Amino acid sequence: MKQLHWHETQQLTRAIELNSAQIQKRKTALDTYQLMNYNLSEALLVQPEILSPN
């Protein structure tokens, strides 16, 4: 019974580690996406100091 408990605990620990790594990857991707979205919105602002050739 002790062996079975240890085995189940090891499986759960591995699952938690994998899920934690996946959460970190998703957080990094989301942070990058939000930064890109912010940069795009900033790039699309009208900048009056830039003169049009027309």
Secondary structure, 3 states (H helix, E strand, C coil): CHHHHHHHHHHHHHHHHHHHHHHHHHHHHHHHHHHHHHHHHHHCCCCCCCCCCC
